[in-house]
Amino acid sequence: MNIQNFFGIAGGIVSSVTFLPQVIKIWKTKSAKDLSMVTLFFLILNVSLWLTYGALIGDLPLMITNGIVLAMVLMMVYFKLTFKQ
């Protein structure tokens, strides 16, 4: 493994778990009232663009990483819409 692959994989792992604590907190508290829908929209746009870019260049780690992040952000949107107070 070269240094580029190491940093790519490490960055992918960190990116993939970035939103996991937030998803867990929302699930446990059943509250997403403090989440901004505008921020969630831009997060979806961001990871969708990276996912598309990864697909266009055939970069599987980039696609997997952004696919996982997209799933977590979509879960937060679902929780935001479901757990209304």
N, C-alpha and C positions, 0 to 999 in steps of 0.2 A: 504494500500500500504506500503510495507516495503522499507527500504532504498536502497536495491539493485534494486528494480523495479523503484524507483524514479530516480536513477542515470542512469539506462538503458534507460528510456524514455527520460530523459533530454538530454543524449548524442545522442540519435537517432534524436531528434528534431534539435539539433545543427548540426549534420552531414547532415541532410536532407536539411538544408538551406545554408550550407557552400558555395556552388557554385552558388546559386541563384543570388547574385549581379553581378557575372561575366557574367552569361547568359543574364541578363537584359542589362548590359553594351554593350555586343557584339551585341545584337538585336538592341539597340538604335543607336549605332554608325555604324553598318553594317561593322565592322572591327574586325578581329580576328588575325591580322598579328603578334601580339606579343605573341600569344600562341604557346607553344612548342608541336609539335606532339608527341615527345618522352614522355613528361610529361603526355599528355592525354592518351597515350597508357598504361603507368604504372597505371594511375588512373583507367582506364577500367579494367585492370588486377586485381588491388587491390579490387575494389568493386565487381567484378565478383567472386573472391575467397571468399569474405565475404558473398555474396549472396548464393553461393553454400554451404558454411559452415552452414549458417542459415537454409537452406533447409534440409541439412543432419541431423541436430539436432532438426528440427521442431520448430525453434524460429521465430515466426511470426514478432515480432518487428524488429529483425535483417534483415529479408528478406525485409520487407517494407522499412526500412531505406536505405538499400543498393540498392534496386530497384529504389527508387527515385533519389539517387545520381547517379546511372548508367544512368538513363534517362537524367539527366542534363549534364553529361559528354558527352554522345552521342550527345546531342544537340550542345555542344560546338564543337565537331568534325565536325558535319554537317555544322555549321556556318563557321568553319575554311576552309572547302572545298568549301563552297558556296560563301562566301564574299571575294573572292580573289580580290586584288587591281590591 
